[in-house]
Amino acid sequence: MQPRPEMHYDAATAISQGRREEQEDAISTDFQIGAPIGFAVLSDGMGGHAAGDVASKIIVTEVFSELKLQSGAPERFEREIGAILREAALSANQCLRGHVNAHPEARGMGATLVAPVFAGRRLYWISVGDSPLLLYRDGVLQRLNEDHSMAPQIDFMAEAGLIAAEVAHNHPDRGCLTSVLIGDEVTRIDCPSEPVMLRGGDVVIAASDGLQTLSEEAIAAVIARCGADAPAAEIAGSLLAEVERAEDPEQDNVTIAVVRIRDPEPGAQGASRAPQGVAAGRRGAGGATVLRPLQFLRRGGGAQR
């Protein structure tokens, strides 16, 4: 008999083109009933017509297929999760380089990546770029992954009194990315070695930055209105509806993966125990890997969303 599962994952996705001419987001998820591992892979493409949508699809296809292959041995998968996630991201980045070399007209294409992996109560992830990974717990929403854009530095300047809050909010460089997958060396990777521990009632959201038309307070309010027992599909649909109500004339593509964490029902079967040697706790400081000095990629010219 298989051991009782640690958690149940109620997962749903939602996608909207917004006001853009192209859909440049891509997403794929794998949450099977009884499986000990679940994951989502989301990518937000850059590069305009016939480039950004291809870039995001390449990233999602390559990372998803590698995670699917490796998760067939769940204990080894979790034991080596950091190396597997990094290798998947870097291999996908190399595929982008190969596509650009074969199609020079696509030069300037690129994409972000956020890929949360759920193993029992443990949440791991890898991310490159500004696509957020959010945790809603006890009425509070917090961002888990690093924001590889200029926004954190600009906000810090506002908090330090160097610039006005309004100037920071409307700063033209907020969207400049400090790390992104473009087939070149990857500037920064956020892939913490220790997982975040989940508990029943948590809601985890991976999204493209189009969701950030809404403030964190507004996102939290939507989840709260849905109620503690609302299924993931209701939360995802409600978030999309709230974005549409904002009526932003320049609304970006919006893609969302919502995972509501539920304690397993008594007698449920199907998940394996945690492998030995896997640390459990909050994300430590130093979770990001810096591979070379920062370069700043403006969302304009050849790398425009």
TAKAWO-V368389 format. One record per helix or strand of 3 or more residues. SS is the DSSP state (hx for helix, st for strand). FROM is the first residue (numbers start at 1). TO is the last residue. If there is no record, write none. Layout:
BEGIN
SS;FROM;TO  SS;FROM;TO
END
This chain:
BEGIN
st;7;16  st;25;30  st;37;46  hx;52;70  hx;74;79  hx;81;102  hx;104;106  st;113;119  st;122;128  st;133;137  st;140;143  hx;151;159  hx;165;169  st;188;190  st;195;197  st;203;207  hx;209;213  hx;216;226  hx;232;246  st;254;263  st;288;290  hx;301;303
END
